[in-house]
Amino acid sequence: MAFPPALRAESSVKPYLQVDAVSAYLWRGQKCGGVSLQPVAGVNIKNFSAFFWGNIQLCPTADSPDKHEIDLFLKYKVKNFTIGLKDVYVNSRGAGVFSFGSIPHAANCLDIICAYDFKYVEAEWTTTVAGYDGYNHSGRRAYGSYLMLTSPFKARWFDFSAQLGIVPYYCSRYSEDNARGFHVNMCAVKMSHTFIVQRAKMQITPYSQLMVNPSALTAHLSVGARISFNP
């Protein structure tokens, strides 16, 4: 993403680019794909940020030979509070890009995001308000919600991030078992270290993540590396 120097100076526009290479796409207690590339490109303008995140499977399975995902984010941050919108598009479902119809025919879903940083723990609440969603036990739209608690910490040479994922009420999108109501579907820890390449204004971060789903009695392990460019 390129911006004229004058525009960058006047509006404090800060573009950025990064890409992750991962052995598995892990998301909210579930394994959503195998070996993948996950690019991010966006821009920060003071308290506002706009960016996209993607997942491209490099080794697709036979039943989904060309599955990919594109997420678009708009976020606004005031001190420790963040509010945002997220549009999630998955090409293997629904009736094409930007289809927000009934659940079986929607390729997109629209989420509202609210987050607060308590310094040692960040809490993020997400609720799906339109498009692709899960069902409740009555077979109706669940307006699926998810609470994520994240706590970063350091130990010697490494950076760690512990996460707890909570489903406040049943939604088939998050609950592959017969769980009813409030339950925990993710306990995860990530370990990483960042190498800084000053001349290239680049950072390289290898990492490993262990994710356990106590509700579905499953566990997953992934390794990956992130390359970030911050001009």
HELIX and SHEET records of a PDB file:
HELIX    1   1 PRO A    5  SER A   11  1                                   7    
HELIX    2   2 ILE A  103  HIS A  105  5                                   3    
SHEET    1   A13 PHE A 195  VAL A 197  0                                        
SHEET    2   A13 MET A 202  ASN A 213 -1                                        
SHEET    3   A13 HIS A 183  SER A 192 -1                                        
SHEET    4   A13 PHE A 158  VAL A 167 -1                                        
SHEET    5   A13 SER A 145  ALA A 155 -1                                        
SHEET    6   A13 GLU A 122  GLY A 131 -1                                        
SHEET    7   A13 ASN A 108  ASP A 117 -1                                        
SHEET    8   A13 PHE A  81  VAL A  90 -1                                        
SHEET    9   A13 HIS A  68  VAL A  78 -1                                        
SHEET   10   A13 PHE A  48  GLN A  57 -1                                        
SHEET   11   A13 SER A  36  ILE A  45 -1                                        
SHEET   12   A13 VAL A  13  VAL A  22 -1                                        
SHEET   13   A13 THR A 218  PHE A 229 -1                                        
SHEET    1   B 2 TYR A  25  TRP A  27  0                                        
SHEET    2   B 2 GLN A  30  GLY A  33 -1                                        
END                                                                             
